[in-house]
Amino acid sequence: MKTVVIFQEKVMHYRIDFFNVLSEKFNVIVVTNEVNQYLELCRFATVVLKCKKYGVFSIVPKLNRFIKEISPDIVISTFDIRLLSVVYMMFRNKNKAIWWGLDTGKNMLATKVKVLIAKMKIPIIFYSKHNMEKFIKKGVKKNKCFYANNTFHVHQRTKSFLYKKNSFIFVGSFDKRKKIEVLIKVFYDVLPKLDPSTKLYLIGDGDTFSETQLLVNELNLSDRVKMLGRITNSSELIEYYNSSYASISLGQAGLSVLQSFAFGVPFITYKNAISGSEITNIINEYNGYLINNMNELGDLIVAMESNSIDAAKLGENAYRYYDDYCSIEKMSEVFSRLVEEVSND
């Protein structure tokens, strides 16, 4: 069995299922700076090597020594130019290295540096086809570019599009970027056009939770807008997705897009929402909506609730799209194939 070392600054909970699937085919060792409370779920090995930060940059002093001692068949790392010793390690092992998750930088200089590094012949797995095509246009060799849609596994799914609807839903962290207050105000404005039983569920926590609660109280919406706190267990989320016409997150469209699709619920967001490429999975008017402004959101809420837009069909499309392109198994297939190809060269 081939040994695959994966470097991650932090093992996020949504990555564990993916690494578990990979560990069915390979001896997976995840090297990380930080462990978390989900490690009991891991079927792969973890090794903690502490990072040292110098401004925006970081080094992992013992990383290269560890790689030399283990001598893995493949090393995979997040494409992050801040991680200086990781970049060095990848080029020391370039004949058995794979980058993962390249995207444009925060400024022009960062993007230029990333493109320069990306041209140095190490294969890259992008989070989406869209991101991959951007870098091919910038001169990165096409035969070194691959993509696996960024996603995570939903343990207990349901075909929510088969259920009767009476709500809309937001799931995610509470922060300014999400524009939750805009969603609440739009919902408030269209209430006279909605059935008295129609509700808005806000699921999550974060910096603006108290501020959001205050807005709900000021608008006397406590009977119609339900703030449920953080829920990560899919079996608990099912009832809320089952009753929802659509998921809405206006300012940011991240992995919550894939979670919504996994349950068969369409997703609504702004066209220019912040995203790590997950927004590219939304096909306008097929499995969700990419909108321009608050007025469009209000119109959509009313149209879905009145059934002039078939939310069930959109949800069925979302469910099938997840199965066809975004399941954890599909993601694993790309990684497994590339690991075999690179290690056999």
C-alpha positions as CSV (number, residue, x, y, z in Angstrom):
1,M,0.0,0.0,0.0
2,K,1.4,3.4,-1.0
3,T,2.2,6.0,1.7
4,V,0.6,9.4,1.1
5,V,1.6,12.3,3.3
6,I,-0.9,15.3,3.3
7,F,0.0,18.6,4.9
8,Q,-2.8,20.7,6.4
9,E,-2.3,23.6,8.8
10,K,-5.5,22.4,10.6
11,V,-7.5,19.2,10.1
12,M,-11.0,20.7,9.5
13,H,-13.9,18.5,10.4
14,Y,-15.3,18.4,6.9
15,R,-12.0,16.9,5.6
16,I,-12.0,13.9,7.9
17,D,-14.4,11.9,5.7
18,F,-12.4,12.6,2.6
19,F,-9.1,11.5,4.2
20,N,-10.9,8.4,5.6
21,V,-12.0,7.5,2.0
22,L,-8.4,8.0,0.7
23,S,-7.1,5.8,3.6
24,E,-9.1,2.8,2.2
25,K,-6.6,2.8,-0.7
26,F,-3.5,4.3,0.7
27,N,-1.5,4.6,4.0
28,V,-2.5,8.2,4.7
29,I,-0.5,10.4,7.1
30,V,-1.9,13.9,7.7
31,V,0.8,16.3,9.0
32,T,-0.8,19.2,10.8
33,N,-0.1,22.1,13.1
34,E,-3.2,21.7,15.1
35,V,-5.4,18.8,16.2
36,N,-9.1,19.1,16.9
37,Q,-11.9,17.4,18.8
38,Y,-12.8,15.2,15.8
39,L,-9.7,13.1,15.8
40,E,-11.5,10.1,17.2
41,L,-13.3,9.8,13.9
42,C,-10.0,9.5,11.9
43,R,-9.0,6.3,10.3
44,F,-5.7,7.8,9.1
45,A,-2.6,8.7,11.0
46,T,-2.0,12.2,12.2
47,V,1.4,13.8,13.1
48,V,1.6,17.2,14.8
49,L,4.5,19.4,13.6
50,K,4.2,22.9,15.0
51,C,4.4,26.0,12.7
52,K,6.4,29.1,13.6
53,K,4.9,32.3,12.3
54,Y,6.9,35.3,11.0
55,G,4.4,37.9,10.1
56,V,2.2,36.5,7.3
57,F,4.7,33.7,6.7
58,S,5.1,30.3,8.5
59,I,7.7,27.6,8.6
60,V,7.5,24.1,9.9
61,P,11.0,23.4,11.3
62,K,10.8,19.6,11.4
63,L,8.8,19.0,8.2
64,N,11.7,18.2,5.8
65,R,13.3,15.9,8.3
66,F,10.0,14.1,8.8
67,I,9.5,13.6,5.0
68,K,13.0,12.3,4.6
69,E,12.5,9.8,7.4
70,I,9.1,8.6,6.2
71,S,10.0,8.6,2.5
72,P,6.4,8.6,1.3
73,D,5.4,7.7,-2.2
74,I,3.5,11.0,-2.6
75,V,3.3,14.3,-0.7
76,I,0.2,16.5,-1.1
77,S,0.0,20.0,0.3
78,T,-2.3,23.0,0.2
79,F,-1.0,25.5,-2.3
80,D,-0.2,28.3,0.1
81,I,2.8,30.5,-0.6
82,R,2.8,31.7,3.1
83,L,4.1,28.3,4.1
84,L,7.7,28.7,3.2
85,S,9.1,25.4,4.4
86,V,6.2,23.6,2.8
87,V,7.0,25.2,-0.6
88,Y,10.6,24.2,-0.1
89,M,9.6,20.6,0.9
90,M,7.4,20.3,-2.2
91,F,10.2,21.3,-4.6
92,R,12.7,19.0,-2.8
93,N,10.3,16.2,-3.5
94,K,8.9,17.5,-6.8
95,N,8.9,14.1,-8.5
96,K,6.4,12.8,-6.0
97,A,4.5,16.0,-5.1
98,I,1.0,17.2,-5.8
99,W,-0.4,20.7,-5.0
100,W,-4.0,21.1,-3.9
101,G,-6.4,24.0,-4.0
102,L,-4.6,26.7,-6.0
103,D,-6.6,30.0,-6.4
104,T,-5.7,33.6,-7.2
105,G,-3.9,35.6,-4.5
106,K,-5.2,38.5,-2.5
107,N,-3.2,40.9,-4.7
108,M,-1.5,41.0,-8.1
109,L,1.9,40.2,-6.7
110,A,0.7,37.1,-4.9
111,T,-1.1,35.9,-8.0
112,K,2.1,36.3,-10.1
113,V,4.1,34.4,-7.5
114,K,1.5,31.6,-7.5
115,V,1.5,31.4,-11.3
116,L,5.3,31.2,-11.3
117,I,5.4,28.3,-8.8
118,A,2.5,26.6,-10.6
119,K,4.5,26.6,-13.9
120,M,7.3,24.5,-12.2
121,K,5.9,21.1,-13.3
122,I,4.3,19.9,-10.1
123,P,0.7,18.6,-10.8
124,I,-2.1,20.6,-9.3
125,I,-5.6,19.6,-8.2
126,F,-7.8,22.6,-8.2
127,Y,-11.0,23.1,-6.2
128,S,-13.0,23.5,-9.4
129,K,-12.8,23.4,-13.2
130,H,-13.3,27.1,-13.3
131,N,-10.2,27.8,-11.2
132,M,-8.2,25.3,-13.3
133,E,-9.2,27.0,-16.5
134,K,-8.2,30.4,-15.1
135,F,-4.6,29.2,-14.5
136,I,-4.3,27.4,-17.8
137,K,-5.1,30.8,-19.4
138,K,-2.2,32.2,-17.4
139,G,0.2,29.8,-18.9
140,V,0.2,26.8,-16.5
141,K,0.7,23.6,-18.4
142,K,-2.7,21.9,-19.1
143,N,-1.3,18.4,-18.6
144,K,-0.3,19.3,-15.0
145,C,-3.8,20.6,-14.2
146,F,-6.6,18.5,-12.7
147,Y,-9.7,19.4,-10.6
148,A,-11.8,17.8,-7.9
149,N,-14.8,19.8,-6.8
150,N,-14.3,20.9,-3.2
151,T,-17.0,19.3,-1.1
152,F,-17.6,17.3,2.1
153,H,-19.6,14.3,3.0
154,V,-23.1,14.4,4.4
155,H,-23.6,11.3,6.5
156,Q,-27.4,11.2,6.5
157,R,-29.0,12.6,3.3
158,T,-32.6,12.9,2.3
159,K,-34.4,13.9,-0.9
160,S,-35.7,17.2,0.6
161,F,-37.4,18.1,-2.7
162,L,-40.0,15.5,-2.0
163,Y,-41.3,17.2,1.1
164,K,-43.8,20.0,1.7
165,K,-42.2,23.4,2.1
166,N,-42.9,26.3,4.5
167,S,-39.6,27.9,5.1
168,F,-36.2,29.3,3.9
169,I,-32.9,28.5,5.5
170,F,-29.4,30.0,6.2
171,V,-26.7,27.7,7.5
172,G,-23.2,28.9,8.3
173,S,-21.2,31.2,10.5
174,F,-22.5,34.6,11.6
175,D,-20.3,37.3,10.3
176,K,-20.6,40.5,8.3
177,R,-19.6,38.9,5.0
178,K,-22.6,36.7,4.9
179,K,-25.0,39.7,4.8
180,I,-27.5,37.9,7.1
181,E,-29.1,41.3,8.0
182,V,-29.9,41.9,4.4
183,L,-31.6,38.5,4.2
184,I,-33.7,39.3,7.3
185,K,-34.7,42.7,6.0
186,V,-35.8,41.3,2.6
187,F,-37.8,38.5,4.4
188,Y,-39.4,41.2,6.5
189,D,-40.3,43.3,3.5
190,V,-42.1,40.4,1.7
191,L,-43.9,39.0,4.7
192,P,-47.3,40.5,3.7
193,K,-47.1,38.5,0.5
194,L,-46.2,35.2,2.3
195,D,-48.3,32.6,4.0
196,P,-48.5,33.2,7.8
197,S,-46.8,29.9,8.4
198,T,-43.7,30.6,6.3
199,K,-40.5,30.9,8.4
200,L,-36.8,31.7,8.0
201,Y,-34.4,29.4,9.8
202,L,-31.0,30.8,10.8
203,I,-28.6,28.0,11.8
204,G,-25.1,28.8,13.1
205,D,-23.2,31.0,15.4
206,G,-20.4,33.5,15.3
207,D,-19.4,37.2,15.8
208,T,-22.7,38.8,14.7
209,F,-25.1,36.3,16.4
210,S,-26.1,38.8,19.1
211,E,-26.4,41.6,16.6
212,T,-28.6,39.5,14.4
213,Q,-30.8,38.5,17.3
214,L,-31.2,42.2,18.2
215,L,-32.4,42.9,14.6
216,V,-34.9,40.1,14.7
217,N,-36.3,41.4,18.0
218,E,-36.4,45.0,16.7
219,L,-38.5,43.9,13.7
220,N,-40.7,41.8,15.9
221,L,-39.8,38.7,13.9
222,S,-39.2,36.2,16.6
223,D,-42.3,34.2,15.5
224,R,-41.2,34.1,11.9
225,V,-37.4,34.1,12.1
226,K,-36.0,31.2,14.2
227,M,-32.4,31.4,15.3
228,L,-31.4,27.8,16.2
229,G,-27.7,28.1,17.0
230,R,-25.0,25.8,15.6
231,I,-26.1,22.4,14.2
232,T,-23.5,20.2,12.5
233,N,-25.2,16.8,12.8
234,S,-26.8,16.0,9.5
235,S,-29.6,14.0,11.1
236,E,-30.6,17.1,13.1
237,L,-30.4,19.3,10.0
238,I,-32.7,17.1,7.9
239,E,-36.0,18.5,9.2
240,Y,-35.0,22.1,8.4
241,Y,-33.7,21.3,4.9
242,N,-36.8,19.2,4.3
243,S,-39.1,22.1,4.9
244,S,-37.0,24.7,3.0
245,Y,-37.7,26.0,-0.4
246,A,-34.1,27.3,-0.7
247,S,-30.8,27.9,1.2
248,I,-29.8,31.6,1.1
249,S,-26.4,33.1,1.9
250,L,-26.0,36.4,0.0
251,G,-22.5,37.5,0.8
252,Q,-20.6,34.2,0.8
253,A,-21.1,30.9,-1.0
254,G,-18.7,28.3,0.4
255,L,-19.2,24.6,1.4
256,S,-22.7,25.4,2.5
257,V,-23.6,25.3,-1.2
258,L,-22.6,21.6,-1.4
259,Q,-24.3,20.7,1.9
260,S,-27.5,22.2,0.6
261,F,-27.2,20.3,-2.7
262,A,-26.6,17.1,-0.8
263,F,-30.0,17.5,0.8
264,G,-31.7,18.5,-2.5
265,V,-32.2,22.1,-1.7
266,P,-31.4,24.9,-4.2
267,F,-29.0,27.7,-3.2
268,I,-29.4,31.5,-3.7
269,T,-26.5,33.9,-3.4
270,Y,-25.2,37.1,-5.0
271,K,-23.3,36.8,-8.3
272,N,-20.3,38.4,-6.7
273,A,-20.4,36.5,-3.4
274,I,-17.1,35.5,-1.7
275,S,-16.3,31.9,-2.6
276,G,-13.5,29.5,-2.7
277,S,-14.9,28.4,-6.1
278,E,-17.9,26.5,-4.6
279,I,-20.2,29.2,-6.2
280,T,-19.3,27.8,-9.6
281,N,-21.4,24.7,-8.9
282,I,-24.5,26.9,-8.9
283,I,-26.1,26.8,-12.4
284,N,-28.5,29.8,-12.5
285,E,-32.2,28.7,-12.7
286,Y,-31.2,25.0,-12.7
287,N,-30.0,24.2,-9.2
288,G,-30.1,27.7,-7.7
289,Y,-30.0,31.4,-8.4
290,L,-27.2,33.9,-8.8
291,I,-28.8,37.3,-8.1
292,N,-27.8,41.0,-8.3
293,N,-29.8,42.7,-5.6
294,M,-32.3,42.6,-2.7
295,N,-35.3,43.1,-5.0
296,E,-34.4,39.9,-7.0
297,L,-34.2,38.0,-3.7
298,G,-37.6,39.3,-2.6
299,D,-39.1,38.3,-5.9
300,L,-37.6,34.8,-5.6
301,I,-38.9,34.2,-2.1
302,V,-42.4,35.1,-3.1
303,A,-42.3,33.1,-6.3
304,M,-41.0,30.0,-4.6
305,E,-43.6,30.2,-1.8
306,S,-46.4,30.7,-4.3
307,N,-45.1,27.9,-6.5
308,S,-44.7,30.1,-9.6
309,I,-41.1,28.9,-9.4
310,D,-40.8,25.1,-9.0
311,A,-38.5,24.9,-6.0
312,A,-38.9,21.1,-5.9
313,K,-37.5,20.7,-9.5
314,L,-34.5,23.0,-8.6
315,G,-33.9,20.8,-5.5
316,E,-34.0,17.6,-7.5
317,N,-31.5,19.1,-9.9
318,A,-29.3,20.1,-7.0
319,Y,-29.4,16.6,-5.5
320,R,-28.5,15.0,-8.8
321,Y,-25.7,17.5,-9.4
322,Y,-24.2,16.6,-6.0
323,D,-24.2,12.9,-6.9
324,D,-22.8,13.4,-10.3
325,Y,-20.0,15.9,-9.5
326,C,-19.6,16.7,-5.8
327,S,-19.7,13.5,-3.8
328,I,-16.8,12.6,-1.6
329,E,-16.3,9.5,-3.7
330,K,-15.9,11.6,-6.9
331,M,-13.4,13.8,-5.1
332,S,-11.4,10.8,-4.0
333,E,-11.4,9.3,-7.5
334,V,-9.4,12.2,-8.8
335,F,-6.8,12.1,-6.0
336,S,-6.4,8.3,-6.2
337,R,-5.9,8.3,-9.9
338,L,-3.3,11.1,-9.7
339,V,-1.5,9.5,-6.8
340,E,-1.1,6.3,-8.8
341,E,0.0,8.2,-12.0
342,V,2.6,10.3,-10.2
343,S,4.0,7.5,-8.0
344,N,4.4,5.2,-11.0
345,D,6.2,7.7,-13.2
